[in-house]
C-alpha cells in the first residue's frame, strides 16, 4: 500500500517518529542551587504543621482522659527525643510563618481609595496580627 | 450541545468560583475542586502561621520543660470545654491539615518526580486530612 495515499486522508502518517529528548533529572535537583534548597525547605514546613496538628489531637485526648493521662502526656513530651523534635518543629513553623507573611503582599492585593496598599504595609499588618494573637494565646494559657 | 463541544479549562485560585460562575456556555472547569482545595490551603497556611508558633512553644517546650507552671488540669479542661474554645480548637487542627495535604502533595510531585502517581498521592494526602478532621471533631466532642 502506498503510504502517501493514507497520509492525504488522515495527515497523521509519520514514518520516522522523532525520539523525545528528555534529559534525566536527579531526585536531588533541589540541592544544586541555594534558592531551590530554600524552596524545598519551605515546602517541608507543612510536614511539621501536620505533626503539630496530630500532637494537638493527642493532647486533647489525654486531657479528656484525666489528670494522670495528661501528666503522662506532658512527661513524655519532656523526654529528650520530643524536645529535639519539638525544637526542630518550632524552627520550621516559625520559618513557615515568616515566609507566609512575606508572601502575603503578593497573594493579597488590597486597594484603598483607588490606590494599592504598599507591600510593606500588608506584611506589617500580618506581623502585627501574629504578635497580638500570640500574646492573646499566651495570656489565655498562663493566666489559670 | 454535545459533550464533545464542551471545552475544559483550568480554573485555580480563590477568585475562581466567580470566574467559574461566569464561564461562557460550552466551557467547564477541568478540576472543579481546585478552587476549594486552594482556599483551604491558603486559610490553613494563615492559621498555622499566626497560631502554631505560640502553641508549639507552650505545648512542646515551655510546659513540659517547666519553664512555666501549667494551669491545673481542671482549669485547662474548663478552658478547652468552652463552646468558643471547641470551635477554635477544631479550626486550629482541621484547616491546617488541609494546608499540609495540599502542599505536601505538590512537594511529592516536584521533589520526588512522582507525577505518574498523581491520583494516589492526592487521594492519600486529602484522605489523611479528612481522617484527621474526623478524629479532631470526635476528640473535641468528647472533651
Interface residues (C-beta under 8 A of the other chain):
Chain A: X25 X27 X30 X40 X43 X44 X46 X47 X49 X50 X52 X53 X54 X55 X56 X57 X59 X60 X61 X63 X64 X66 X67 X70 X71 X74 X75 X77 X78 X82 X83 X86 X87 X89 X90 X93 X94 X96 X97 X100 X101 X107 X126 X129 X130 X133 X134 X137 X138 X140 X141 X142 X143 X144
Chain B: X42 X44 X45 X46 X48 X49 X50 X51 X52 X53 X54 X55 X56 X57 X58 X59 X60 X61 X63 X64 X65 X66 X68 X70 X71 X72 X73 X75 X76 X77 X79 X80 X89 X92 X93 X96 X97 X99 X100 X103 X104 X106 X107 X110 X111 X112 X113 X132 X135 X136 X139 X140 X142 X143
